[in-house]
Amino acid sequence: MARPSRRSRRTQNQDIPEEELPVAEAFEEPEEETYEEDYEEYDDEDFEASDEDFEEGYEDEYAVAEEYVEEEVVEEAPSRGRGRNRSRSRRGQATEEESGGSSRRSAGKSSRRSGRSSSKQSGKKSARQKKVLTPEERAERKAKQVTFLKGIAVFLLVVALIGGAFFVLNGGLEHPRLDEAKQILRDQEVSLKRMQEFLDDEDLKIDEAKEIYLAAEVALADEVFGGPVENPNPEDKRIADRAVAIQAYDLMFSFKQTYAEIPRAEQMLAAKESFRALTKRLQNVTEEDNLEGLHGDITDFIVNPADPGMEDNSIDIQARYGKLIDALTGFENRIKDEKNKRYRSATLEVVERARVDTAQLMNDHKYGEALGLLAQAKEQFPEADLASLKRNVENSADNKWESVKASAEGYYLDATAAGSSEDIREERREKAVELMQDVVDNFGVDKYVDEAKDLLSKYKG
């Protein structure tokens, strides 16, 4: 069924007596209207209450609402409010007749809303009455505030005094070069690490390490560190900070300890240089003139790598130079292999080359040169077996001499024989002389040359 309009509901409820209206409906009104009336009745003095009193007035609004309903509202509503209440009561009754049970539910809801609204208004008013402070209460609150502020002032004064005392005991104002001193320490700590790296056995840079140490001596001798000394004078105004000065002393002590390692590093550097020289000779062992000398140099290195040939019982050689010594392990085998190779070269290659060369010389009747070649090869390669070649050259020279001498003697007999023509005699004599001259010019062996010269004089005469 359609809901009656507001105007029609007012008309229907005009003749219903006010006392017949339900109590809850008599106080039902829109919340916005109630707020308007409440605001109109507010007194400026009510807002002076404290937050604590204001909250107490709203501790239980529903309890207040129930009490308000039971007392049936002691305060008299304004006439304008009653008129509207009557009108709303009539409309409520008409609505109840039309809607039946639904009006009762609406009445219950309206009653609760009215109760809450009234309880809020009553609570607000009672709370506002409690918010008003008497002059004595205000004076007491102000006295508490003053006492609290004085307590804070005293606390701040005590903190200031303690801070001032601490400031004085710690030397007052910060030294103007304190930041610079700290930066110097940071830089030198980095330099110390670099110096230690330069003295490492794997990457020795001794000259660079010495330069870093000298620079550290100058930097840490600054007056802001007071020396540095082990126990800085706290009265020395040049010192930036006593703790920083002590740190500078400790850092310089570490520099000195590292510098003490330089002699050991120099020995290691010398050992590495000797090691590189020996390994280079071993790598080019075929070009080594003195294999025995190379063997001896390596032996001396193993005894004392830092100073080969000199014994040093003050250090553990194997512990310090073990890596270098182990790297030369097997060097004896390499030298022995080269010796065998050279022996084979002397007994095979040299002998074979000498065989070819002497054969060519013997064809040219230069037996003396062939013997000289063999003597030279023997001197260069004592291990070479050249004896058989020498005997072959000597036998060949002797045989050739006997043959040449016999031929020359025959030509000479023909040249001097009775009955030979003059031409035959001249031809035979020239051949005998030619054979002896060849011996004198080419044989190169004294005993044959001397005898050939004698025969040559005979043949020419």
Secondary structure as UniProt FT lines:
FT   HELIX           6..12
FT   TURN            13..15
FT   HELIX           18..20
FT   HELIX           23..26
FT   HELIX           31..41
FT   HELIX           44..48
FT   HELIX           51..56
FT   TURN            57..58
FT   HELIX           61..70
FT   TURN            71..72
FT   HELIX           79..99
FT   HELIX           101..131
FT   HELIX           135..169
FT   TURN            170..171
FT   TURN            176..177
FT   HELIX           178..198
FT   TURN            201..202
FT   HELIX           206..220
FT   HELIX           223..225
FT   TURN            226..228
FT   TURN            234..235
FT   TURN            237..238
FT   HELIX           242..259
FT   TURN            260..261
FT   HELIX           262..283
FT   HELIX           285..287
FT   HELIX           291..303
FT   TURN            308..309
FT   HELIX           317..327
FT   TURN            328..330
FT   HELIX           331..344
FT   HELIX           345..349
FT   HELIX           350..363
FT   TURN            364..365
FT   HELIX           367..380
FT   TURN            382..383
FT   HELIX           387..416
FT   TURN            418..419
FT   HELIX           422..438
FT   HELIX           439..443
FT   HELIX           446..460
//
